Amino acid sequence: MKLLIIELKKVLTYKTFWIIIGLYFLFLGLGIVMAEYIVNAMVDDMNKRLPIPLPHAVLFNFPDIWQNLTFFASIRYVLIFPAIVVIILITNEFTNKTVRQNIVNGMSRNEFIFSKLQVVFWMALVITIILTLVMFILGLSHSDSQSLSMMFNRFNFVIGFFIQMLTILCYAFFTAFLLRNTGLAIALFTLYATIIEPVIYFFLRAPFMWENKVYTYLPVNAVIRVVEYPAIPALKRLMNLQLQESVTLLGCAMPLLYSAVMIGLVFLIFNRKDL
């Protein structure tokens, strides 16, 4: 608890933290609003050619809201914002030489790593709680029926989102400890998550490649696949998608395994490397 209090004093007074987290929720909100508009525009266009029109997509009704909003909150281009915060918080310790000062003052290397892991865990948990409260309020205001069984029918998507957020922050945690330079770590992390891995993903799925499932094991893709699609029935007709019914234990296992490996590597590297 003492380590967490020390870290919170650093984090909560850091203006950059609030700006980037604010941008995360801003882009998330804009993405959700635009998604409903874009999908319904596609539905309207298709309805011109269908004898029986498709219903409009509704994102905010219980129980589908749990799946819909966690899907949009876990798009790779949105997830990088909290990850950048973790990178900055950790690399600043190396840039400002405060990590060395902490060790000189009696903090062990393992305690230093644990202090940063606590920040990662609590950041993932707090973001999940805030998103859950927003979803609950929106669901109450948009749903006609409000029975408890219906309201929490797909709540496991929230647990899946927490695992997604925790894993992506662990990736950032690993990148920061590995590179120790703020600009380089942010650039490499963002480049890999948003450009390099998507290119590898589509290359592995290209028609000229041999049939394989390697793309499902790519680190960021393993995170994205926990909540793979929103609960919009029209998408099944529009894009021929097999809609996800629930978060699976197997789907969560791969991101958690990646997290465990990266945390283990941080302990190994940090304890052997000069400060």
C-alpha positions as CSV (number, residue, x, y, z in Angstrom):
1,M,0.0,0.0,0.0
2,K,2.9,2.4,0.8
3,L,4.3,1.9,-2.7
4,L,0.9,2.6,-4.3
5,I,0.5,5.8,-2.2
6,I,3.9,7.0,-3.5
7,E,2.9,6.3,-7.1
8,L,-0.5,7.9,-6.8
9,K,1.1,11.2,-5.5
10,K,3.2,11.2,-8.7
11,V,0.3,10.2,-11.1
12,L,-2.5,12.4,-9.8
13,T,-0.5,15.6,-9.9
14,Y,0.8,14.9,-13.4
15,K,-1.0,17.1,-15.9
16,T,-0.1,14.9,-18.9
17,F,-1.9,11.9,-17.3
18,W,-5.2,13.8,-17.1
19,I,-4.9,15.2,-20.7
20,I,-4.2,11.8,-22.3
21,I,-6.9,10.0,-20.3
22,G,-9.3,12.8,-21.2
23,L,-8.4,12.3,-24.9
24,Y,-9.0,8.5,-24.5
25,F,-12.6,9.1,-23.3
26,L,-13.2,11.9,-25.8
27,F,-12.2,9.8,-28.8
28,L,-14.1,6.8,-27.3
29,G,-17.3,9.0,-27.0
30,L,-16.9,10.3,-30.6
31,G,-16.2,6.8,-31.9
32,I,-19.4,5.5,-30.3
33,V,-21.6,8.3,-31.7
34,M,-20.1,8.0,-35.2
35,A,-20.4,4.2,-35.1
36,E,-24.1,4.3,-34.6
37,Y,-24.5,6.9,-37.3
38,I,-22.3,5.1,-39.9
39,V,-23.9,1.6,-39.3
40,N,-27.4,3.1,-39.6
41,A,-26.4,4.9,-42.8
42,M,-25.3,1.5,-44.2
43,V,-28.6,-0.1,-43.0
44,D,-30.6,2.7,-44.7
45,D,-28.7,2.2,-47.9
46,M,-29.2,-1.6,-47.9
47,N,-32.9,-1.2,-47.0
48,K,-33.4,0.5,-50.4
49,R,-32.7,-2.8,-52.0
50,L,-34.4,-5.2,-49.5
51,P,-38.1,-6.3,-49.5
52,I,-38.0,-6.5,-45.7
53,P,-36.0,-3.6,-44.2
54,L,-33.4,-4.2,-41.5
55,P,-33.9,-2.5,-38.2
56,H,-31.6,0.3,-37.1
57,A,-28.7,-0.5,-34.9
58,V,-29.2,0.5,-31.2
59,L,-26.0,0.5,-29.2
60,F,-27.2,1.6,-25.8
61,N,-29.9,-1.0,-24.8
62,F,-29.4,-3.6,-22.2
63,P,-27.9,-6.2,-22.4
64,D,-26.1,-5.4,-25.7
65,I,-24.6,-2.2,-24.4
66,W,-22.0,-4.2,-22.4
67,Q,-20.7,-5.8,-25.6
68,N,-21.1,-2.7,-27.8
69,L,-19.2,-0.1,-25.7
70,T,-16.5,-2.5,-24.5
71,F,-15.9,-3.3,-28.2
72,F,-15.4,0.4,-29.2
73,A,-13.4,1.0,-26.0
74,S,-11.0,-1.7,-27.0
75,I,-10.2,-0.7,-30.6
76,R,-6.4,-0.6,-30.9
77,Y,-6.4,3.0,-32.0
78,V,-8.2,4.0,-28.8
79,L,-6.3,1.6,-26.4
80,I,-3.0,3.2,-27.2
81,F,-3.9,6.4,-25.2
82,P,-3.8,4.8,-21.7
83,A,-0.8,2.7,-22.8
84,I,1.1,6.0,-23.7
85,V,0.4,7.2,-20.1
86,V,2.1,4.1,-18.7
87,I,5.1,4.5,-21.0
88,I,5.5,8.2,-20.0
89,L,5.2,7.4,-16.2
90,I,7.8,4.7,-16.3
91,T,10.3,6.2,-18.8
92,N,10.3,9.5,-16.9
93,E,11.8,7.7,-14.0
94,F,14.8,6.8,-16.1
95,T,15.0,10.2,-17.9
96,N,14.9,12.1,-14.6
97,K,17.2,9.5,-12.8
98,T,14.6,9.1,-10.1
99,V,14.8,5.3,-10.4
100,R,18.4,5.4,-9.3
101,Q,17.5,7.8,-6.4
102,N,14.7,5.4,-5.3
103,I,17.2,2.5,-5.2
104,V,19.8,4.5,-3.3
105,N,17.1,5.5,-0.8
106,G,16.5,1.8,0.0
107,M,13.8,0.7,-2.4
108,S,14.7,-2.7,-4.0
109,R,14.5,-3.2,-7.7
110,N,11.6,-5.6,-7.3
111,E,9.7,-3.1,-5.2
112,F,10.2,-0.5,-7.9
113,I,8.8,-2.9,-10.5
114,F,5.9,-3.8,-8.2
115,S,5.1,-0.1,-7.7
116,K,4.7,0.4,-11.4
117,L,2.7,-2.8,-11.7
118,Q,0.3,-1.5,-9.1
119,V,-0.2,1.6,-11.2
120,V,-0.9,-0.6,-14.3
121,F,-3.5,-2.7,-12.4
122,W,-5.3,0.2,-10.8
123,M,-5.4,2.3,-14.0
124,A,-6.9,-0.7,-15.8
125,L,-9.4,-1.2,-13.0
126,V,-10.4,2.5,-12.6
127,I,-10.9,2.9,-16.4
128,T,-13.1,-0.3,-16.4
129,I,-15.1,1.0,-13.5
130,I,-15.7,4.4,-15.1
131,L,-16.7,2.8,-18.4
132,T,-19.0,0.4,-16.5
133,L,-20.8,3.3,-14.7
134,V,-21.2,5.1,-18.0
135,M,-22.6,2.0,-19.7
136,F,-25.0,1.4,-16.7
137,I,-26.4,4.9,-16.8
138,L,-26.8,4.8,-20.6
139,G,-28.4,1.4,-20.4
140,L,-30.9,2.6,-17.8
141,S,-31.8,5.6,-19.9
142,H,-32.3,3.7,-23.2
143,S,-33.8,0.4,-22.2
144,D,-37.6,-0.2,-21.7
145,S,-37.2,-3.3,-19.6
146,Q,-34.9,-3.1,-16.6
147,S,-35.0,-6.5,-14.9
148,L,-31.7,-7.5,-13.3
149,S,-31.3,-10.7,-15.3
150,M,-31.7,-8.8,-18.5
151,M,-29.5,-5.9,-17.5
152,F,-26.5,-8.0,-16.5
153,N,-26.9,-10.8,-19.1
154,R,-23.7,-9.9,-20.9
155,F,-21.7,-8.4,-18.1
156,N,-18.9,-10.8,-18.8
157,F,-17.8,-8.4,-21.6
158,V,-16.8,-5.9,-18.9
159,I,-14.5,-8.6,-17.4
160,G,-13.2,-9.2,-20.8
161,F,-12.5,-5.5,-21.3
162,F,-10.6,-5.3,-18.0
163,I,-8.4,-8.1,-19.2
164,Q,-7.9,-6.3,-22.5
165,M,-7.0,-3.0,-20.8
166,L,-4.7,-4.7,-18.3
167,T,-2.9,-6.6,-21.0
168,I,-2.3,-3.6,-23.3
169,L,-1.0,-1.7,-20.3
170,C,1.4,-4.6,-19.5
171,Y,2.6,-4.3,-23.1
172,A,3.3,-0.6,-22.5
173,F,5.0,-1.5,-19.2
174,F,7.3,-3.9,-20.9
175,T,8.1,-1.5,-23.7
176,A,9.0,1.3,-21.3
177,F,11.3,-0.9,-19.2
178,L,12.9,-2.3,-22.3
179,L,13.7,1.0,-24.1
180,R,13.8,3.5,-21.2
181,N,13.4,6.4,-23.6
182,T,10.0,8.2,-23.7
183,G,10.0,9.2,-27.4
184,L,11.4,5.9,-28.7
185,A,9.1,3.8,-26.5
186,I,6.0,5.7,-27.6
187,A,7.0,5.7,-31.2
188,L,7.8,1.9,-31.3
189,F,4.7,0.9,-29.3
190,T,2.4,3.0,-31.4
191,L,4.0,2.0,-34.7
192,Y,3.8,-1.7,-33.8
193,A,0.2,-1.6,-32.4
194,T,-1.4,0.5,-35.2
195,I,0.7,-0.2,-38.3
196,I,3.2,-3.1,-38.1
197,E,1.0,-5.7,-36.6
198,P,-2.1,-4.9,-38.8
199,V,0.2,-5.3,-41.8
200,I,1.5,-8.7,-40.5
201,Y,-2.1,-9.7,-39.8
202,F,-3.4,-9.0,-43.3
203,F,-0.2,-10.6,-44.8
204,L,-0.8,-13.8,-42.9
205,R,-4.5,-13.9,-44.0
206,A,-3.7,-13.1,-47.7
207,P,-4.9,-15.6,-50.3
208,F,-1.4,-16.5,-51.4
209,M,-0.3,-17.6,-47.9
210,W,-0.7,-21.1,-46.6
211,E,-3.8,-21.7,-44.5
212,N,-2.8,-20.8,-40.9
213,K,-4.1,-19.4,-37.6
214,V,-0.8,-17.6,-36.7
215,Y,-2.5,-14.2,-37.0
216,T,-4.7,-15.1,-34.0
217,Y,-1.7,-15.3,-31.8
218,L,-0.2,-11.8,-32.6
219,P,0.1,-9.9,-29.3
220,V,-2.3,-7.0,-29.9
221,N,-4.6,-9.0,-32.0
222,A,-5.0,-11.5,-29.1
223,V,-6.2,-8.5,-27.0
224,I,-8.6,-7.2,-29.6
225,R,-10.2,-10.7,-30.1
226,V,-11.4,-10.9,-26.5
227,V,-14.3,-8.6,-27.5
228,E,-14.2,-9.1,-31.2
229,Y,-17.5,-7.6,-32.6
230,P,-20.3,-5.4,-31.3
231,A,-23.8,-6.8,-30.8
232,I,-25.3,-5.3,-33.9
233,P,-27.5,-7.9,-35.8
234,A,-27.5,-5.8,-38.9
235,L,-23.8,-6.4,-39.2
236,K,-24.5,-10.1,-39.8
237,R,-26.3,-9.2,-43.0
238,L,-24.2,-6.2,-44.0
239,M,-20.8,-7.8,-43.5
240,N,-21.5,-11.5,-43.2
241,L,-20.1,-11.6,-39.6
242,Q,-20.5,-14.3,-37.0
243,L,-21.5,-12.2,-34.0
244,Q,-19.8,-12.9,-30.7
245,E,-22.1,-14.3,-28.0
246,S,-19.9,-14.1,-24.9
247,V,-16.3,-13.7,-23.7
248,T,-14.6,-17.0,-23.5
249,L,-12.0,-18.3,-21.0
250,L,-9.8,-19.4,-23.9
251,G,-10.0,-15.9,-25.5
252,C,-8.8,-14.3,-22.2
253,A,-6.0,-16.9,-21.6
254,M,-3.7,-15.7,-24.5
255,P,-3.6,-12.0,-23.4
256,L,-3.0,-13.0,-19.8
257,L,-0.2,-15.4,-20.9
258,Y,1.4,-12.6,-22.9
259,S,1.1,-10.3,-19.8
260,A,2.7,-12.9,-17.5
261,V,5.6,-13.4,-20.0
262,M,6.3,-9.7,-20.4
263,I,6.2,-9.0,-16.6
264,G,8.6,-11.9,-16.1
265,L,11.0,-10.5,-18.7
266,V,10.9,-7.1,-17.0
267,F,11.9,-8.6,-13.7
268,L,14.7,-10.5,-15.5
269,I,16.0,-7.6,-17.5
270,F,15.7,-4.9,-14.8
271,N,17.5,-6.9,-12.2
272,R,20.4,-7.6,-14.5
273,K,20.7,-4.3,-16.3
274,D,22.7,-1.3,-15.0
275,L,20.6,1.7,-13.9
